[in-house]
């Protein structure tokens, strides 16, 4: 019976390693974003609008000499 030996050259090995690493990173960020949405902090949540039309209550600092 002929024994089959698996061989992966350097180019194929680095390609597979990059595919596995990028897949794991993609899954990690997907889970993290879904977890943030579930907790109510994600980009899908409606954020309250800040009224910027009111005048500022702080005073301007003293002008600097140039």
C-alpha positions in Angstrom: 0.0 0.0 0.0 1.3 3.5 -0.9 1.6 5.9 2.0 0.6 9.4 1.2 2.7 12.2 2.8 1.1 15.6 3.0 3.4 18.5 2.0 2.7 22.2 2.2 5.3 24.5 0.7 6.2 27.9 2.2 4.0 29.9 -0.1 0.9 27.8 0.5 1.7 27.6 4.2 1.9 31.4 4.6 -1.3 31.9 2.5 -3.1 29.5 4.8 -1.7 31.1 7.9 -2.8 34.6 6.7 -6.3 33.3 5.8 -6.7 31.7 9.3 -5.4 34.8 11.1 -7.6 37.2 9.1 -10.6 35.0 9.6 -10.0 34.9 13.3 -9.6 38.7 13.5 -12.8 39.2 11.5 -14.7 36.9 13.7 -13.3 38.7 16.8 -14.4 42.2 15.6 -17.8 40.9 14.5 -18.5 39.4 17.9 -17.1 42.5 19.7 -19.4 44.8 17.7 -22.4 42.6 18.2 -21.7 42.5 21.9 -21.4 46.3 22.0 -24.8 46.6 20.2 -26.4 44.2 22.7 -25.1 46.3 25.6 -26.4 49.5 24.0 -23.1 51.1 23.1 -22.7 50.3 19.5 -23.1 52.3 16.3 -26.6 51.0 15.8 -27.9 52.9 18.8 -29.6 56.3 18.4 -27.5 58.8 20.2 -29.1 61.9 21.7 -28.5 65.1 19.8 -26.7 67.9 21.5 -28.1 71.4 21.1 -25.2 73.5 19.9 -27.3 76.6 19.1 -27.2 77.9 22.7 -24.5 80.5 23.5 -21.5 79.3 25.4 -21.4 80.1 29.1 -17.6 80.1 29.3 -15.6 83.3 28.7 -12.9 83.6 26.1 -9.4 83.6 27.4 -7.3 86.7 27.3 -5.9 87.4 23.9 -2.3 86.4 23.5 0.4 88.8 22.1 1.8 87.8 18.8 
